[in-house]
């Protein structure tokens, strides 16, 4: 009919579960480190950071001066591109 679980079976399961959780956490930390190198900002954060209007942000997008992504109706802009763009213009 059914198998009987022993304390040893539960201990082994617990160890496997902990190992799986450690792996997931390590992978998640690695992804965070990689994504911090390529940070994306919402339009509002870009306007506040650069003290520019919504139209100026839209213009940056339309002229393709910065990389952007549209996710569920919100635009996200690459922070590195923005910094580089305005650093180049100030020289």
Buried (B, 14 or more C-beta within 10 A) or exposed (E): EEEEEEEEEEEEEEEEEEEEEEEEEEEEEEEEEEEEEEBBBBBEBBBEBBEBEEEEBEEBBEEEBBBBEEEEEEBBBBBBBBBEBEEEEEE
